[in-house]
Amino acid sequence: QVQFVESGGGLVQPGGSLTLSCAASGLTLSSRAVGWFRQAPGKQREGVACISSRAGTTDYADSVKGRFTISRDDPQNALYLQMNNLKPEDTAVYYCATSISGYYYPLDSSFFGSWGQGTQVTVSS
């Protein structure tokens, strides 16, 4: 059974940096597209960053482009999200997930599943 465990969240000041980790089991990350999503209070989940299974092609939400970097470590079967220049608007619970079929649309949560429990990121002074 596919399971994800997110970690690395915390409280940081605006402009700070944070690295999120996602440990996967029951699935080889390199076999599927995987991504990071976030959900702020009162809002629906939105795609943050995705990476393809083989080529490692990445996609980013416009709001995080240039600030966030998604990567995976195949031997460790882990996914990471390096977040720099954090803004209060980045405050949310961050989740990792995998595409649920061979067809998906990057950053669209409707095409992803096996959600982890998330890790809280709070950006505040």
Protein Blocks (a to p, Z undefined) as FASTA:
>chain_A
ZZdddehiacddehiacddddddehiafklpccddddddehiacddfbdcdfklopacdd
fklgokaccdddfklopacdddehiafklgccddddddfbfbdcehiaklgghiaebjad
dddZZ
